[in-house]
């Protein structure tokens, strides 16, 4: 699991994402951890 803190530059995520994809890792993205909408409905847009 990769957790990005507030304020992290977008290019930092791109570096991590590129490395994970190069290794064949499946990437699932979700909203902020503990976000109420995601807790109530994990299939909501942006929660996976």
MITOR-230550 format. One record per residue: residue number from 1; residue in one letter; chain; x, y, z of N, C-alpha, C in turn. Coordinates in steps of 0.001 Angstrom, whole numbers. Example, Ala and Ser with C-alpha at 12.3 -4.5 7.8 and 13.67 -1.06 7.14 Angstrom:
2
{num->1 residu->A chaine->A npx->13190 npy->-5690 npz->7800 capx->12300 capy->-4500 capz->7800 cpx->13200 cpy->-3300 cpz->7800} $
{num->2 residu->S chaine->A npx->12850 npy->-2250 npz->7080 capx->13670 capy->-1060 capz->7140 cpx->12900 cpy->30 cpz->7870} $
This chain:
48
{num->1 residu->X chaine->A npx->852 npy->-1160 npz->0 capx->0 capy->0 capz->0 cpx->902 cpy->1228 cpz->0} $
{num->2 residu->X chaine->A npx->560 npy->2164 npz->-848 capx->1271 capy->3437 capz->-902 cpx->326 cpy->4511 cpz->-400} $
{num->3 residu->X chaine->A npx->758 npy->5285 npz->570 capx->-45 capy->6377 capz->1108 cpx->713 cpy->7671 cpz->847} $
{num->4 residu->X chaine->A npx->58 npy->8613 npz->174 capx->668 capy->9909 capz->-92 cpx->170 cpy->10918 cpz->927} $
{num->5 residu->X chaine->A npx->1078 npy->11611 npz->1540 capx->730 capy->12644 capz->2509 cpx->298 cpy->13905 cpz->1765} $
{num->6 residu->X chaine->A npx->-477 npy->14738 npz->2430 capx->-861 capy->16026 capz->1857 cpx->386 cpy->16814 cpz->1496} $
{num->7 residu->X chaine->A npx->332 npy->17485 npz->359 capx->1436 capy->18348 capz->-45 cpx->2524 cpy->17665 cpz->-851} $
{num->8 residu->X chaine->A npx->2416 npy->16362 npz->-1085 capx->3421 capy->15665 capz->-1890 cpx->3269 cpy->16104 cpz->-3345} $
{num->9 residu->X chaine->A npx->4391 npy->16410 npz->-3972 capx->4372 capy->16835 capz->-5372 cpx->3880 cpy->15702 cpz->-6270} $
{num->10 residu->X chaine->A npx->3089 npy->16057 npz->-7282 capx->2533 capy->15050 capz->-8192 cpx->3623 cpy->14249 cpz->-8886} $
{num->11 residu->X chaine->A npx->4761 npy->14865 npz->-9164 capx->5826 capy->14133 capz->-9850 cpx->6406 cpy->13019 cpz->-8975} $
{num->12 residu->X chaine->A npx->6301 npy->13140 npz->-7647 capx->6758 capy->12061 capz->-6768 cpx->5899 cpy->10806 cpz->-6962} $
{num->13 residu->X chaine->A npx->4573 npy->10978 npz->-7051 capx->3691 capy->9834 capz->-7290 cpx->3986 cpy->9233 cpz->-8649} $
{num->14 residu->X chaine->A npx->4235 npy->10062 npz->-9659 capx->4497 capy->9541 capz->-11000 cpx->5727 cpy->8637 cpz->-10996} $
{num->15 residu->X chaine->A npx->6747 npy->8987 npz->-10221 capx->7951 capy->8152 capz->-10125 cpx->7602 cpy->6786 cpz->-9531} $
{num->16 residu->X chaine->A npx->6835 npy->6802 npz->-8451 capx->6441 capy->5545 capz->-7793 cpx->5546 cpy->4731 cpz->-8728} $
{num->17 residu->X chaine->A npx->4557 npy->5384 npz->-9343 capx->3640 capy->4697 capz->-10244 cpx->4392 cpy->4050 cpz->-11408} $
{num->18 residu->X chaine->A npx->5323 npy->4780 npz->-12000 capx->6109 capy->4242 capz->-13117 cpx->6884 cpy->3000 cpz->-12693} $
{num->19 residu->X chaine->A npx->7510 npy->3051 npz->-11522 capx->8276 capy->1898 capz->-11033 cpx->7366 cpy->696 cpz->-10773} $
{num->20 residu->X chaine->A npx->6205 npy->928 npz->-10175 capx->5275 capy->-175 capz->-9897 cpx->4755 cpy->-796 cpz->-11189} $
{num->21 residu->X chaine->A npx->4398 npy->32 npz->-12145 capx->3890 capy->-491 capz->-13425 cpx->4983 cpy->-1267 cpz->-14166} $
{num->22 residu->X chaine->A npx->6206 npy->-774 npz->-14089 capx->7329 capy->-1463 capz->-14748 cpx->7474 cpy->-2877 cpz->-14199} $
{num->23 residu->X chaine->A npx->7190 npy->-3058 npz->-12918 capx->7284 capy->-4372 capz->-12281 cpx->6018 cpy->-5210 cpz->-12448} $
{num->24 residu->X chaine->A npx->5009 npy->-4640 npz->-13115 capx->3786 capy->-5393 capz->-13369 cpx->2781 cpy->-5348 cpz->-12230} $
{num->25 residu->X chaine->A npx->2953 npy->-4422 npz->-11309 capx->2027 capy->-4310 capz->-10181 cpx->684 cpy->-3750 cpz->-10626} $
{num->26 residu->X chaine->A npx->-384 npy->-4293 npz->-10068 capx->-1716 capy->-3762 capz->-10313 cpx->-1903 cpy->-2558 cpz->-9407} $
{num->27 residu->X chaine->A npx->-2439 npy->-1476 npz->-9966 capx->-2624 capy->-256 capz->-9193 cpx->-4109 cpy->45 cpz->-9084} $
{num->28 residu->X chaine->A npx->-4578 npy->110 npz->-7850 capx->-5946 capy->510 capz->-7551 cpx->-5852 cpy->1786 cpz->-6730} $
{num->29 residu->X chaine->A npx->-6644 npy->2781 npz->-7092 capx->-6568 capy->4053 capz->-6383 cpx->-7872 cpy->4322 cpz->-5662} $
{num->30 residu->X chaine->A npx->-7768 npy->5035 npz->-4547 capx->-8939 capy->5404 capz->-3771 cpx->-8734 cpy->6800 cpz->-3217} $
{num->31 residu->X chaine->A npx->-9772 npy->7304 npz->-2622 capx->-9701 capy->8631 capz->-2022 cpx->-8931 cpy->8585 cpz->-722} $
{num->32 residu->X chaine->A npx->-9016 npy->9652 npz->45 capx->-8289 capy->9725 capz->1311 cpx->-8678 cpy->8596 cpz->2266} $
{num->33 residu->X chaine->A npx->-7701 npy->8073 npz->2993 capx->-7983 capy->7038 capz->3992 cpx->-8944 cpy->7584 cpz->5028} $
{num->34 residu->X chaine->A npx->-9928 npy->6804 npz->5364 capx->-10897 capy->7205 capz->6359 cpx->-11968 cpy->8152 cpz->5842} $
{num->35 residu->X chaine->A npx->-11964 npy->8404 npz->4539 capx->-12967 capy->9301 capz->3954 cpx->-14343 cpy->8673 cpz->4158} $
{num->36 residu->X chaine->A npx->-15283 npy->9445 npz->4710 capx->-16593 capy->8915 capz->5090 cpx->-17320 cpy->8251 cpz->3933} $
{num->37 residu->X chaine->A npx->-17309 npy->8848 npz->2749 capx->-18016 capy->8261 capz->1610 cpx->-17415 cpy->6910 cpz->1238} $
{num->38 residu->X chaine->A npx->-16093 npy->6795 npz->1299 capx->-15438 capy->5526 capz->967 cpx->-15702 cpy->4462 cpz->2026} $
{num->39 residu->X chaine->A npx->-15819 npy->4874 npz->3290 capx->-16124 capy->3914 capz->4346 cpx->-17549 cpy->3388 cpz->4187} $
{num->40 residu->X chaine->A npx->-18477 npy->4269 npz->3808 capx->-19875 capy->3871 capz->3632 cpx->-20096 cpy->3093 cpz->2342} $
{num->41 residu->X chaine->A npx->-19385 npy->3481 npz->1284 capx->-19560 capy->2849 capz->-17 cpx->-18201 cpy->2726 cpz->-704} $
{num->42 residu->X chaine->A npx->-17449 npy->1637 npz->-431 capx->-16122 capy->1505 capz->-1000 cpx->-16084 cpy->1421 cpz->-2525} $
{num->43 residu->X chaine->A npx->-17250 npy->1220 npz->-3156 capx->-17286 capy->1159 capz->-4615 cpx->-17586 cpy->2521 cpz->-5238} $
{num->44 residu->X chaine->A npx->-17729 npy->3563 npz->-4425 capx->-17975 capy->4889 capz->-4949 cpx->-16786 cpy->5362 cpz->-5787} $
{num->45 residu->X chaine->A npx->-17070 npy->6226 npz->-6748 capx->-16031 capy->6744 capz->-7631 cpx->-14886 cpy->7344 cpz->-6797} $
{num->46 residu->X chaine->A npx->-13673 npy->6942 npz->-7101 capx->-12498 capy->7464 capz->-6411 cpx->-12124 cpy->6720 cpz->-5143} $
{num->47 residu->X chaine->A npx->-12893 npy->5696 npz->-4771 capx->-12592 capy->4983 capz->-3523 cpx->-11747 cpy->3743 cpz->-3717} $
{num->48 residu->X chaine->A npx->-11646 npy->3244 npz->-4900 capx->-10820 capy->2041 capz->-5104 cpx->-9489 cpy->2409 cpz->-5650} $
